[in-house]
C-alpha cells in the first residue's frame, strides 16, 4: 500500500502528531472501527481522564488486532471529547500511543452517549 501524508503549504499546518490529509493507494482493505469507549472487557469504566483515554486506545488496539492490523495501519482518527479541558491531555496520550505516526485527525467537543465516559475514539485503518 502506498501512503502519503499531505500538508498543503498554503493551509494551516498541523500542531502535534497528525497530517492535514492522508492519501492511500493500492490498498487491499479498509477497516472502519466504531467509536471505542472507555470501558474494560469486564464492563468497568476507569476513573479519570488519563485512565479512560488509555483504555480507549487499548480497545482500539484490540479491534485492530482482531482484524489482523496494528496502529501503523491507522489513516484517520476521530476523537470525541466530553469537555474541552481534556484537549491537551488527550493530545499527550494520543501522541504516546501513536508515536511518530501522523494520521488525518479530527477532535470534536460534544456530549457523549454515557455521561460517565469522557471520550470516544473511532479510527479508519488500511492495508
HUFENDA-V738714 format. One line per field, one symbol per residue. ss: DSSP state (~ for helix, > for strand, _ for the rest). psi: psi as a letter, one per 20 degrees, with the letter a starting at -180 (. if undefined). burial: I if it has 24 or more other ideal C-beta (glycine too) atoms within 12 Angstrom, else O. Layout:
# HUFENDA-V738714
ss: ???
psi: ???
burial: ???
This chain:
# HUFENDA-V738714
ss: _>>>>>____________>_>>>>>____>>>>>>>>___________~~~~~~~~~~~~~~~~~~____~~~>>>>>>>>__~~~~~~~~~~~~~~~_____>>>>>>_________>>>>>>>>_
psi: ppppppnphkrpqqnnkrqhqpppqkqhqppoorpprmprikkpoqpqgghgghgghghgggggghjkrrhiipippppopiphijgghggggghgghciqmrqqpppprqqgpihpirqpqqpqq.
burial: OOIOOOOOOOOOOOOOIIIOOIOIOOOOOOIOIOIIIIIOOOOOOIOOIOOIIIIIIIIIIOIIOOOOIOIOIIIIIIIIIIOOOIOOIIIOIIIOIIOOIIIIIOIOOOOIOOOOIIIIIIIIIIO
